[in-house]
């Protein structure tokens, strides 16, 4: 049976080469360190019902990609798989049932609920998880946005239901999610307190934080008033200490997948952990904010697709520029 499968794949590859319909992709055949990633040549896929085929210009690289590669994610996808979820590019073809997009549209978003399939020249994406790209952003900039910007939006408005005049404390405010949370909270009329290093403090203030606490030298609970909303991108001791400064009836929203202590909820304080849900509607909201000049991106190191392994080494701690790591896939990026 295995021999028949291998033979069928070989026939498909030969046929695709003859038709000029091959693509490069970064994928894995086994879970493990960045070294398990290889660049393959594969036949281009065909979009199914509710899907679009995207000629990828750029793909974002995030820590969730590493968790999938290491088999530590709550998302369980069979091997072999193409890594990556964030992407920006041009629609090459649309599947049945898709009416919101057409060939030639510039779009951005994520691939699918499994968060796989973006590190490639042609990716299949769910039409319900992409949107038209902000006009003022390049494809590289747009590929850095979807997961982190939508995560920040959901934390503040879907889960915390933050309101103008409330106080919010954002942990990890210099990070990719935190930077969007600061911008969104400030523009929504919240008083923004943030934790970051002293080196990052000027940048965080420029995004809209009223007060920035150097987490290396100051205990934040001694520097902030009672808080309505805590946005947690750090976890651990930082999250544990945060419960002491939340107002009764307030909320802590976390994207760090550690058990949330229930003992702190007796005074009406809620604690929520969630997984981001990227949708066209949420992306349209983010697009509108970019088009009106209300949000800014922070792209870090940009590498070609062939250096996807290097990008994952950077996720693991290798030196790189501050901001989102992005793979540039096409010359138009």
DAZI-V69192 format. One record per residue. RES is the residue in three letters. SS is DSSP state (2 for helix, 1 for strand, 0 for the rest). OMEGA is omega in radians with two decimals (999 if undefined). Layout:
RES&SS&OMEGA  RES&SS&OMEGA
//
This chain:
UNK&0&3.13  UNK&2&3.12  UNK&2&3.11  UNK&2&3.14  UNK&2&3.14  UNK&2&3.13  UNK&2&3.13  UNK&2&3.12  UNK&2&3.14  UNK&2&3.13  UNK&2&3.12  UNK&2&-3.14  UNK&2&3.13  UNK&2&-3.13  UNK&2&-3.14  UNK&2&3.10  UNK&2&-3.13  UNK&2&-3.14  UNK&0&-3.09  UNK&0&-3.04  UNK&0&3.10  UNK&1&3.10  UNK&1&3.02  UNK&1&3.13  UNK&1&3.06  UNK&1&-3.11  UNK&1&-3.10  UNK&1&3.07  UNK&0&3.09  UNK&0&3.12  UNK&0&3.13  UNK&0&-3.09  UNK&0&-3.14  UNK&2&-3.11  UNK&2&3.13  UNK&2&-3.12  UNK&1&3.11  UNK&1&3.04  UNK&1&-3.10  UNK&1&2.96  UNK&1&-3.01  UNK&1&3.01  UNK&1&3.08  UNK&0&3.11  UNK&0&3.09  UNK&0&-3.11  UNK&0&3.07  UNK&0&-3.13  UNK&0&3.11  UNK&0&-3.09  UNK&1&3.01  UNK&1&3.01  UNK&1&-3.07  UNK&1&2.95  UNK&1&-2.95  UNK&1&3.04  UNK&1&-3.14  UNK&1&3.13  UNK&1&3.10  UNK&1&-3.14  UNK&1&-3.09  UNK&0&-3.12  UNK&2&3.09  UNK&2&3.07  UNK&2&3.12  UNK&2&3.12  UNK&2&3.09  UNK&2&3.13  UNK&2&-3.12  UNK&0&-3.10  UNK&0&3.14  UNK&0&-3.10  UNK&0&3.02  UNK&0&3.06  UNK&0&-3.11  UNK&0&-3.09  UNK&0&-3.11  UNK&0&3.09  UNK&0&-0.19  UNK&0&-3.14  UNK&1&3.03  UNK&1&-3.12  UNK&0&3.01  UNK&0&3.11  UNK&0&3.13  UNK&1&3.06  UNK&1&2.99  UNK&1&-3.11  UNK&1&-3.06  UNK&1&3.12  UNK&1&-3.13  UNK&1&3.14  UNK&1&3.10  UNK&1&3.10  UNK&0&3.13  UNK&0&3.10  UNK&0&-3.14  UNK&0&-3.14  UNK&0&-3.06  UNK&0&-3.09  UNK&0&3.07  UNK&0&-3.14  UNK&0&3.12  UNK&0&3.13  UNK&0&2.99  UNK&1&-3.09  UNK&1&2.98  UNK&1&-3.12  UNK&1&3.09  UNK&1&-3.01  UNK&0&-2.98  UNK&0&-3.14  UNK&0&3.10  UNK&0&3.08  UNK&0&3.12  UNK&0&2.95  UNK&0&-3.03  UNK&0&-3.10  UNK&0&-3.06  UNK&1&3.14  UNK&0&3.11  UNK&1&-3.05  UNK&1&2.98  UNK&1&3.10  UNK&1&3.02  UNK&1&3.14  UNK&2&3.14  UNK&2&-3.08  UNK&2&3.06  UNK&1&3.13  UNK&1&3.11  UNK&1&-3.08  UNK&0&3.01  UNK&0&-3.02  UNK&0&-3.06  UNK&0&-3.10  UNK&0&2.96  UNK&0&3.11  UNK&2&3.11  UNK&2&3.12  UNK&2&-3.10  UNK&2&-3.14  UNK&2&3.14  UNK&0&-2.91  UNK&0&-2.74  UNK&2&-3.02  UNK&2&-3.04  UNK&2&-3.13  UNK&2&3.12  UNK&2&3.07  UNK&2&3.14  UNK&2&3.12  UNK&2&-3.13  UNK&2&3.14  UNK&2&-3.05  UNK&2&-2.90  UNK&2&3.10  UNK&2&-3.05  UNK&2&3.13  UNK&0&-3.07  UNK&0&-3.09  UNK&0&-3.09  UNK&0&3.07  UNK&0&3.13  UNK&0&3.10  UNK&0&3.06  UNK&1&3.13  UNK&1&3.04  UNK&1&-3.09  UNK&1&3.10  UNK&0&-3.10  UNK&0&-3.02  UNK&0&3.12  UNK&0&3.12  UNK&0&-3.05  UNK&2&3.07  UNK&2&-3.11  UNK&2&-3.12  UNK&2&3.08  UNK&2&3.13  UNK&2&3.11  UNK&2&-3.12  UNK&2&-3.09  UNK&2&-3.13  UNK&2&-3.14  UNK&2&-3.10  UNK&2&3.10  UNK&0&3.07  UNK&0&3.08  UNK&0&3.00  UNK&1&-2.94  UNK&1&2.94  UNK&1&-3.05  UNK&1&2.99  UNK&1&3.14  UNK&1&3.07  UNK&0&3.14  UNK&2&3.13  UNK&2&-3.11  UNK&2&-3.03  UNK&2&3.14  UNK&2&3.14  UNK&2&-3.13  UNK&2&3.08  UNK&2&-3.13  UNK&2&3.13  UNK&2&3.06  UNK&0&3.12  UNK&0&3.09  UNK&0&-3.11  UNK&1&3.09  UNK&1&-3.13  UNK&1&3.08  UNK&1&-3.04  UNK&0&-3.13  UNK&0&-3.05  UNK&0&-3.02  UNK&0&3.04  UNK&0&-3.01  UNK&2&-3.09  UNK&2&3.08  UNK&2&-3.02  UNK&0&-3.12  UNK&0&3.05  UNK&0&3.03  UNK&0&-2.96  UNK&1&3.08  UNK&1&-3.03  UNK&1&2.98  UNK&1&3.07  UNK&1&-3.00  UNK&1&3.02  UNK&0&-3.04  UNK&0&-3.13  UNK&0&3.07  UNK&2&-3.11  UNK&2&3.13  UNK&2&3.12  UNK&2&-3.13  UNK&2&-3.14  UNK&2&-3.07  UNK&2&-3.08  UNK&2&-3.11  UNK&2&-3.10  UNK&2&3.12  UNK&1&3.11  UNK&1&3.01  UNK&1&-3.09  UNK&1&3.12  UNK&1&-3.04  UNK&1&2.96  UNK&1&3.11  UNK&1&-3.04  UNK&1&2.98  UNK&0&3.11  UNK&0&-2.96  UNK&0&2.99  UNK&0&3.12  UNK&0&3.11  UNK&0&-3.09  UNK&0&-3.12  UNK&2&-3.05  UNK&2&-3.12  UNK&2&-3.01  UNK&2&-3.10  UNK&2&-3.14  UNK&2&3.11  UNK&0&3.09  UNK&0&3.14  UNK&1&3.08  UNK&1&-3.05  UNK&1&2.93  UNK&1&-3.14  UNK&0&3.00  UNK&0&-3.07  UNK&0&3.07  UNK&0&-3.11  UNK&0&3.13  UNK&0&3.09  UNK&2&-3.11  UNK&2&3.13  UNK&2&3.09  UNK&2&3.10  UNK&2&3.09  UNK&2&3.12  UNK&2&3.11  UNK&2&3.14  UNK&2&3.12  UNK&2&3.08  UNK&2&-3.10  UNK&2&3.10  UNK&0&3.08  UNK&0&-3.09  UNK&0&3.14  UNK&0&3.04  UNK&0&3.11  UNK&0&3.04  UNK&0&3.09  UNK&1&3.10  UNK&1&-3.12  UNK&1&3.09  UNK&1&-3.09  UNK&1&3.04  UNK&1&-3.13  UNK&2&-3.09  UNK&2&3.13  UNK&2&3.11  UNK&2&3.13  UNK&2&3.10  UNK&2&3.10  UNK&2&3.14  UNK&2&3.02  UNK&2&3.07  UNK&2&3.04  UNK&2&-3.11  UNK&0&3.07  UNK&0&3.10  UNK&0&-3.07  UNK&0&3.05  UNK&0&3.13  UNK&0&3.08  UNK&0&-3.11  UNK&0&-3.07  UNK&1&3.04  UNK&1&-3.09  UNK&1&3.02  UNK&1&3.05  UNK&1&-3.01  UNK&0&-3.09  UNK&0&-3.11  UNK&0&-3.12  UNK&0&-3.08  UNK&0&999
//
